[in-house]
């Protein structure tokens, strides 16, 4: 069993997490994925590349497990 951590009001809490709860959800398609992650999913350290005066997108969700499930071939 894995232990999850949460910080609430300055207190650290360790709670057991089952492997099934820790596994990423397998979405049926991209539309279903975007309902949970409207601005997309990225790996840790990801940055949006923009040109000109455009501002980079920063509202995507960083979730390595979901990203790896949906983009296994990308380095």
Number of C-alpha atoms within 10 A of each C-alpha: 7 12 12 12 12 11 9 8 6 7 7 10 11 11 11 10 13 12 11 8 9 12 10 15 12 11 15 8 9 11 11 12 17 13 11 12 15 13 13 16 23 19 15 11 6 12 12 10 9 10 7 5 6 8 10 11 11 11 11 16 18 17 14 15 16 20 18 16 13 16 13 9 7 7 5
